[in-house]
Amino acid sequence: MTLPAPSRPLTLGLFEKRIDGDDCLMELARLRFQQSGMGAEMHAGTPEELNWSLRFRPSEDNPVTVHLPRSWRLIDAQCQTGILHFASRFAGRVYGFVIHDHPDLATRSEEYVRAARELESGAGEIPDCPMVFVEYAAGLELSTFAEFFGSIRDLVRISACIDIGHVGIQQARNAYSKTHAGEDICALKSRKAALPSVMSDLQAAVNSSTAAVLGLVEMLGATHKPVHFHLHDGHPLSTFSPFGVSDHLSFLEEVPLDFEYLGRRSAPLMFGPSGLSRIIAKALETIGGDRLSLALEIHPASGRLPLGDATPLFRHWSDKTNAERMNQWLSVLSENHRLLLQNSQCR
């Protein structure tokens, strides 16, 4: 089935198990995504893995994007072959594929441009070929990242993915290191005794993240290309993630503190609801709703939520702890999706 071109932004959520258990966890995800109206962002290393995930696709009417292996580089011929193989297998069923950028984009830009044009040529031979989005992930200068897409603005199937968490954490790192002799802001979470004395500088660095994202959105908007977003919050002091990263958080969280700061024992995240609202507004203004796809890439955190209407899916489970953990995560995704809809009038 060929998905129609969107007239408004597409909205998606991270659609995976990420929690131990049988395939009923995927059935639970299907149910909750159907109820919220979210499309699905999946991960796959092989076409067989993607075929398996698509068995649980929430709806044929909502989009699917697929994150391919993080090691794949646009300039590697083998990876180009892999991307085209995925594209030919899943044309008409998938809206787009996501691959990471890499540090050598800054030093081998001509090779990357040439590779993008080669990939575009191959993609042009595939009817209903999905988009290919290159994600900001390697901490490049934002202008370098944007300039690459300006140099391929004529290519219709290859564009950018803005991961706002990656951009925000990198900006916070850059800002803090300028005032603290190259120190890594993300290392402060293991130096709790030092935090009260540097908290003002830390939060100033964190608060600069939204402006950095807005600047990148503005630069990419000038290319008039479709742009995919990975949306999630973060904070250098966060220990929420079971994967040890400082981002991939809900926009509705705050970071707890062991001390009082500005009369509170918690700190706001990089963006929060207001920052997300500003980012979406800028994207609608400069890129256009018909060229936006917005994926909530929020990881599971602690907590459990009773299964409610999904209880029949788990009758064979004697211990429903992981089912309730999955349900809690899906609830967080749904809450953030409602926030996203309020800001963007998405479908």
N, C-alpha and C positions, 0 to 999 in steps of 0.2 A: 504494500500500500504506500502511495506517495503522500507524504504529509503536505498540506497546503502551506504556502508562505504565510508567516504570521503577520497579522495586522497590528498586534500588540505584543509586548514582550512575552516570551515563553518563560514559564517558571518550573523549576525542577528541584528535586532533593536527592541527596546521597542515598542510593538504593542498594544496600548490601546487608549481609548478616552482621559482620563485625562482632558478633556475640555467639558463643558456642551453643550448638543445638542442631536439630534436624531441619528439614526444609519447611516445616510449619512456621518457622520464623520468617521465611520469605513470603509465605501466604499471609502472615500477619502484616508484613510490610505492604503487600499488594492491597490488602483491605484498607489500611490507613491512608495509603496514597490515593486510592479511589475516593475515599471519603473527603480528602482535602483537595483533590483535583490537581495534584502535583504530577509533573512529568518525572522521569527517572534518570539520574546520572549513575551509570554503572562503571565498573572497572573490569578490564579483561586483558589477559596476556595472549590469548589464542582465540580464534573464531569459535572453537568448541566451548570455551568458557563463556563467551558472549551468548551463544545459542542457549546454554543452560540458564543464564540470567534472564534472557528474554522469555523463557517459559513462564516467568512470574510477572511479566510486564503488566503494570496496573491497568492500562487502557491503550487501545490502538489509536485513540484520538489525541493522546497527549505525547509530547516529544520524548525521545531518548537521546542522551549524549553518552559517549563512552570514553573513559580515560584509559589510554593505552599505556604500556609500561613506561615508567619514568626515565629509564635509561635510553629510550629511543631518541635519536637525534635526527633532525631534518636533513642534515648533510650526509648521513650514512645511506648508501645505496640499498643495503639490506633492509633498513628501516622503511625507506620509501616503498620498497616492494611489499613489505608487511602492511603498510598503510593502505596501499592500493588493493591488496588482497582482502583486507577487511571491508574496504569501500565497495568492492564488487560483490562480496557476499551479502552485505547488509544495506545496499542502496535501496532507498525508498522506505526502509524500516528505522533508520537512524538519522537524526538531524545533523549530528556532528561528532567528530573525534577530537580528543584533546591529547597533545603531547607537550612535554616540558621544553622550555628553552634551556640553554647551557652557556656557561661562561664564555666559550670561544665565539659566541655570536658577536662579541665586541671586537674580536681580533681577526675574524674570518668572515666578515660581513658579505664580501663579494661571493664567497662560496655558498653562503646561506641564501643569498638572492638567487644564484644560479640553481641551487637545489630546489627552491620554492617554485621556480619556473618549470623545472623538469617535472616536479610533482603535479603542478597544475596541468601540464600537458597530458600526463597520464590520467589524471582525474577527468579530463575533458572527454575521454573515450568511454566513460562509465555513465550510462543514463541515470538520472536522479542521484548523482554522486553526493554523499554527505560533505559538509564543511570539514575543514581541518583547522583547528585552533591551536596556536602555540602559546602556552601559558607562561606568564611571568613567574619564575620560580628560582632563578639562579642569583638573584640579588644584583642584577645589572643596573647601571645608571638608567633612570626612567627615560631620559631622552634617547639613549642608545636603543632601548627596546622599541620605542615609538618610531624612531627613524627607520628601523628595519621595515615596518609595515607601511610607512610612507613610500619606501622604495619599491614596494610590490602592490601599490594601491590599485593597479589595474587587474590584479589577479582576483577572480571572483570566488574561488573556493578555499583560499587560505587567508586566515586573519588571526586576530589576537584573542587571547583569554586573559583577562585581568583578574588575578587572584588578589582580592583586596587585603586579605590577611597577610599574604607574603609581602605585598607592597608596604603595608602598615608597619609590620615588624622590622623590615629593613630600614624604613624611614626612622623609626624609633631608635634603632641601633646607630644609624648615622648621626642623628641629632645628639644623642647622649655621648657618643665617643668624641665629639667635637669639644664638649665642655668638661670631659673627664678623661683626657689623655688616652684615648683609644680603648677605654674599658668597654666590655660587652654588657649591655644593659640586661640581657637575658641571663647572665651569670649571677645577677643580684639575688635571685630567688634562693640561692644557696648561701647567702651572706646576710642572714636576717638581722644580725646585730647592727649592720651598717645602714639598714634601710631608712630608719627615721631621719637620719642626717642628709640623705640624698633624695628623699621622696619628692620634694618640690621639683627638682631637676628631672627626675624620672618621669613624673606626670607631664611636665612640659614637653618632653620628648614624645611621650605617648600621644599627647594632644595634637602633635604636628602631623599625625598619620593621615587624618582625613584630608587635609589640604594636599598632601602628596598624591593620594588617590584621585582627587578632583583634577589635579594637574595632568595626570596620565590620561584620564577620561577625555579631557579637553584635547590633548595631543592626538589621541586615536580617533576622536570624532572628526578631526580634520581630514582623515583618510577616506571618510564616507564608506567604510566597510562594516559588515556585521561584526559585533563583538560579543563574545561569551564572557560571563562573569562567574567566578567562584566567590560566593558570599559567605563570610563567617567573621566573627570577631576574634579578639585576642588581647593579650596583655603580657609583657615580659615576665611578670611575677606569677603567671598562671601555672598551677599544677593540676588542673582539671583533667587534662588529656591523658588517657591510658597509654598513649603512644609517645609521650614525653615532649610534645611540641607546645609552643606557647600560644598557638592560635587554634582555629577550627572550633571556636566556641559559639554558643548562642549569643545573639544580640541582647538578650534579656538577663544576662548574668552580671555580677560584679565580682571583683577579686577580694576575698577576705584578707584582712590584715591583723597581725598580732599586736598592733598598737593603734593609737588614735591619730588620724590624719584629717585635718580640717573638720574636727568634730565628729568624725565617723570612723568605723573600724572596717571599712571596705573602700575600694577604689574603683571608679568607673573604667570600663574597657576602652579600647581605642576608638570605637565608633558608637556603640549603643544605638538605640532606635533613632535618635536625632541624626547621627552621622550617616546611618544607612539611608535615611530619608534624603539627606543632601546629595549623597552619591547617586541614588536612583534619579533624583530630579535632574542632576547634571547629565546623566546618561541619556535620559529622555530628550533633554534639550539639545545635546550636541551630537548624539548618535542616531536617535530616533527609535521609537518603540518597535517599529517593524524590523529593526536590525539588531534587537537585543534578545539574548537568552540568559537567564539568571538562575544559577544553580546554587542552592543552599548546601554548602559542603561542611556541615557541622558533625563532629564526631560524637560517639556515645560518651556519656559521663556517668557519674554515680546516680543511684536512685532506682526505684521500682514503682510501677503503676499497675493496679489491678487490671485484669484483662477485659472485664466487662463483656461487651458483645462478642469478643473474640475467644471467650472461654471454650466454646466447642472445638476450636482448632487444636486444643492441648489436652483433651480428655485422657490421652494415653501418657501424659507426663505426670509422674508422681511428684516431682519437684519443679514448680513453675517459676523458680527464681529468675532464670535467664529469659523466660518468656516475658516476665514483668519488667525486666531490665530493658529488653527490646521495645516493649510497649512504651516505657518511659522515654526512650530515645526518640521514637516515632512521634510521641506527643510533643517533644521539644521541636522537632522539625515542623510539625503542623502549626505550632504556635508562631514560629518564625515565618512560616509561609503566610499566615494571616497578616502578620506585620508587613511582609513584602507586598501583599495584595493591596493593603491600605495605602501604600506609598506609590504604587505603580499602575494600578488599574490593569493588572496583568490577567491573562486567561489561565 
